[in-house]
Amino acid sequence: MSQTLESPLDQVEQLADQPWVTIVWNDPVNLMSYVSYVFRSYFAFTPEEAERLMLAVHNEGRAVVASGGREDMERHVEAMHDFGLWATLAKEGA
C-alpha cells in the first residue's frame, strides 16, 4: 500500500487556509471599562458581548476577539495597540 506525500505547496496552502485569531491580553494598566469601550467602538460588539470578552480578558488573562485571515488579524492587532491594549495574533487552535 503506497502513501501519497503532500508537496510543500500543498502544505503551505493548508496552513494558509487555517484561520488566525486576534487575542487581547490582560494588562495592569487599562481599566475594565476602557477595554469594554474599545471592544464596542472598534469591533462594534454589543455592550453584553464587549462586557463578556472584557471579563474573559480580566479573569482568564486573555480573550479571542476576532478570527479570520492573517492580514485582517494583523490590522486588528495594530488597532488594539493604537488603543493601548496588548494584543497578538496566532493560528486558530494554537
Secondary structure, DSSP 8 states (H G I E B T S, - for coil): -------HHHHHHHHHHS-EEEEEE--SSS-HHHHHHHHHHHH---HHHHHHHHHHHHHHSEEEEEEE-HHHHHHHHHHHHHTT-EEEEEETT-
